[in-house]
């Protein structure tokens, strides 16, 4: 039987951080948060297998993470497991998967949050040793500040002794079967909201040991955390500025709406296109691909491929951004110009900027949307179609 199997909890949506992509799939220093976590976890020899619990909607993101990992890390990965509606249910899904894999049922299981990419080899080693010694062990960090307990009015009711307080982290290590039994008991009792397995084990009556955690083992929950993680992980490399230009055009045809800038706008015509025909997102995609010298949108999403028929164009733009970040690059600015007589773009400009910023995961201040007519000249002037042109300013490591 395996000595220790790790369950990495990566099924959350990261709503507090915002954006289109869950925080575990955000790129930091050329690798996703989850990728950094998996590389760190695989560095510990005591971990014989790693089970990643993901959201059912994140299968493509997870495959892209795995494709970018070193082979020795990939070799340690089990097939991904789909998580539940809460963290507790996601951990239970991983435990049940291990229980079903009877030939590889572990004696001990380590549970760790995907959003803690700074877990050190030493911390994992302490976790494994403490879990094996005590059957239930969690890392804790001493409290440096004075803590107050207050009531609903803000009145201080108590000043706990900070010497007996700890901030609990992951990785947490448990004997496998007692933890699985505790999870099953909690669900049977209608309890699904435990936020960590140590608390659940306490509820089930187990004695939980605490060992020294690490202050640097931060959990990414906010934009400030992303910036701090980037500072800590980013290599000292020279970034060079590059720019790309994109252009797209589609003819009008029968229909009652068009997609533009990621928005569905009512119109007295539709567009003739293989995908949803969003000229704005297509131009932006080509601009980023151009800055990377990665061909054009058609080479990545061929119109001849039926899987892209009617496809939403936001996935094309998100793909270009993943290529940029996979090369350690940063997007500085997008400048988009939409060319048409109708529909009017002005009333939707702010919403388009916000939607584009969300797709590429940058502040809205990095996205410019403009519109112009062609003074009734040419095919756009005759209202036969719509066009867009875009410029992307990026920085990538020299030689990348």
N, C-alpha and C positions, 0 to 999 in steps of 0.2 A: 504494500500500500504506500501511496505517496506520503512523504513526511509532512509537507505543508503545501496547500494549494491557495493561491491568491484569488480573491474576487475583487475586481475593480468595478466600482459602481459608477456607470457613465450613462445612465438613462434619464437624468434630469434635463429640464429645458432651460435652466439658467435665466428665469424671467427677470430676476433683479438686475441682471447685467444688460438686458435688452438686446436688440439686434435680431437678425434673421437666423443666425447660427448659434446653437447651444455653446456655452463657454468652453466645454471640453474639446470642441473642434476649432476654436480660435487659433490662428497661427501666431506663434511667438518665436522669434529668432529662427525662422525657417522650418519650424516643426509645430504640430498642434500641441495644445496643452495635454491631451490624452497621450500623444506620442511621447512627449517628455516623461510622463508618468510611467508608461510601459517600459521605456528604456531604463529608467531608474529602478523599477521593480525587478526587471530581468537581470540586473547586475548582482542580485543577491542569490548566491548558490543554493541556499536553503529552500528557495521557492522553485518547486519542480514543475508547476504548471500555472498558467494564468487564465482565468475566466473573466471575460469582459461582459458586463451586463449593459445592454444598450437599449435605447428607445426604438420601437419598431420602425419609426420613420427615418432612422439614421443609418440604415444599412449601407447606403452608398457612401456616406461620410466615413463610416467605419472601414469600408474596403479601401478607401483612399488613404486612411491613416496607416493601415497595415501595409499597403503597397510601398509606403515610404520608409518603413522600418528596416533596420538591419536584419539580415537573415537569422542570426542567433536569437533575436527577440521573437521573430515570427515563429520560430520552431517551438517556443515555449507556450504559444497561444492555443487555447482550446477554441472551438467554434463559438461565435458570439451567442449570448442568451438574451432574449427579449425581456425587458423589465416590466414592472407594474406601475400603478398610479402614484405610489409613494416610494421613498427610499427604502423603507422597511420591506415592502413587497418586492422591490427589485433585488435586494439581498436574498430574500427567500427564494426567488426564482433561480438565482445562482446556486443556492444550497440544494434545491430540489433537483436541479440538473446534475449536480455532482452525485446526489444520492441515487439517481437513475443510472449513472455511469458506474455500475457496480464493480467493474473490474478496476476502477481507479478511485474508489472512495477514499478520501484522505483521513488521516487521524486528526489533523489540525487544519484550520482554515484562517487565512488572514483576509481581513476586509479593509479596503482602502478606497478613498474618494478619488475619482479621476481628476478632480480639480485641485489636487495637491501635487503639483509636478516637482516640488523641491524635496521630496522624501529622500533621505540619504541612505546609503548602504548601512551605515552604523545604526540608524534608527530602525530600519527593517530588522537588522540583526538583533537589537535589543527586544523588539516586539516578538520575534520568533522565540527567543530564549525565555522571555517572561511568559508567553502563552503556553509553551511546553511545560514550564515549571508550575504554573498556577491554573491552567485550564481556561482562564479568562483574564485577559490583560489588555489595558488601554494606555496610550501615552497621555501624559498631562504636563502642562507647562505652569510653573509657579506664577502667581498674580503679582505684578509689580506695583499696581495702583491700589489705593484704598477703595474698598467696595462698600456701597450703601444699598440697603434694601428700603424701598419707598412704597407708600400707599398710592391710591388713585389720585390723591390731591397733590402729590409730590412731596409729602412730608416724610422725613427720614424716620424709619421705624427701627432700624438695626444697622450696626456696623460689624459685619462678620469678620472673624479673624482671618486675614488673608493667608496666613501660614498654613491653614488647613484647606485652602481652596486651590483648584487647578482648572486650567482651560484644557478641555479634552480634545484630542486630535484623532486622526487615523495615521498609520495602520493599527488595527486592533486584531488580536489573535485569540482564538478560542478552540477548545476541543470540538471537533466537527459535530458529532451526534447530539451533545447537549445543546449546542446552539440551534441546530435544526429543530430539535424538539421544542425549544423555547419559542422559536418563530411560529411553529404550528399551533402551539397553545395560545399565543397572542392573537393569531388570526381567528381561531375558534372562539375566542372571547370577544371578537369584534373590534380588536385594537390593531390599527394599521398605521399609526402615526409616530412610532418611535423614530427619533432622528439619528440615533446611533445604536450600535449593537450592544455596547456596554450597558446602556440604560435598559435595554430589553432584557439582557441577562440578569441584571439586578432585579427587575420586575419578576422574573421567573424564579428568583430565590437563590441565584448563584452568587458566590463571593467573587467579586471582580477586583483584581490587583491593578494598581496604577504604577507605571514606571516613567522615567524621565522622557518627556517629549523634546522637541526642538523648536525654539522660537522662529527659526527660519522656515519651518514646515508650514508655510502659509497656504490658506485655501483661497482660491480666486473666486470672488463674489461680486466685484465691482470694477468699473472702468479704471479706477485708481490702482486696483490690484493688477490689472492687465499691464498698465504702464510700468509698475514696479517689477513685474515678472519679465517684461521686455528688457528693462534695464539690467536685471540680474543675469538673464540668459543670453542676451544679444552678444555675439562675438565682436571683437574690435576689428572691424573690416571697413575698408574704404567703399562708400556708396557713390555710384556715379549716376548723374541725372540722364534720363532718356525720355523721349516723347513719342507718341504714336498718334496717327490720324485714322479716323474711321468714317466711312460714308455708306449710307444705305438708302434705298428707294423702293417703294412699292406702289403699284397701280391700284386705284380704287376699283371696286367691283360691287356686286350686290351685297347688301347687309345693312345692319342698323347700328353698328358700333365699330370702333377701332381701338386697338391697344397701342398706347404710346406712353413712354416713360414709366412703364409698369402699371399704368392705370387704364381701366376700361371706360372709354368716353363714348357717350351716345353720338351718333352721326347718321346722316341720311345715306351713307354708303359704308361698305366694309372694305377690306383690302384683299388683294389677290396674293397669297403667300402660302408657303409650305407649312411654316410654323404659325404662331399667332400674328406674325407680321409687324412686330413692334420695331419700327425703324430706329427709334431712339436707343433702345437697348442693344439693337444690332450694331449701330454705329459705335456705341460705347465699348461693346465687346471687341470689335475690330481695332479700336484705338489702343486698348490694353494689349491685345495680341500683337499689334504692330510694334509697340514699345518693347516687347519681349522678343521680336523677330520670330514669332511662333505661327506664322501663316495667317489665314483669315478664318472667319467663322465657318465658312463652308468646308474647310479642311478638317475641322473638329466635329461639326454636326452636318454631314452631307445631306443636301435636300433629297437625294435619291434614297436615303434610309427612311423607311416608313415609320420608325419609332419616333421621329421628330415631327410627324404630321400633326399640326395643331398644337405643338408643344409650347408651353409658356417660356418666353424669352428670358425671364429672370434667371433660369438655370444656366443659360449660355454666359451671361455676365458673371454669375457666381463662379462658373468654371474658370473663366479668364482670371478672376481674382485669386483663385486657389493656385493657379499656375504661377502667378506673380509672387505669392507668399511662399510657395514651395521653393522658390529660388532665393529666398531671403530678402525679397523686395518690398518696397512700401509704395503705396499710392499717395501722391501729394495732392493731385487736383484732377477733376474732370470738368471739361467745358463742352457743353452740348448746345447745338443750334438746330432747331426744328424748322423746316421750310414748308409752309402750306398756306393756302388761303383760308381754309377751314378744316377742322374746328378751331376755335380760338384757344390759344394755349395759355394766355395770361391768367385766367381764373384758376388754372390748375397747376401753375408753376411751382408754388410752394409744396403742394402735395407730391409733385413729381420729384422735386429735390429730396424730399424726405424718403420717398420710396426707393430712389436710386441709392441714397446714402445707406439705407438699411440693407440693400442687396449686397453692396460692396463692403459694408461694415466700416464706414468712416464717418466722421462728423459731417453734418449737413453743410457746414462752412466750406467743405472741400468739393462741393458739387455746385456747378453753375448750369442753369437752364435758361436758354434764350429762344426766342422765336422771331421769325420774319416771314414776310410774304415775298413773292417774286414779281410784285407789281403787275400781276396778271399776264406775265410773260412765261413762255415755256409750258411744259406739261403740268407743273404745279400751279402756274397762273391760270391755266385752263381748268383747274380742279380735276385733273385726270389722275393725280397721285399725290404722294407725300414723300418728303425726303428728310434726311437728318445727317449732320456731320458732327464729329466729335474729336476732341483732342484729350489725350491722357498724359499727364506728367507723372513719372514714376522715378524711383531710385532703386537700383539693384547693386549687389556687390560686384566689384570689378572682376570681370572674367566669368561671371555667372551666366 
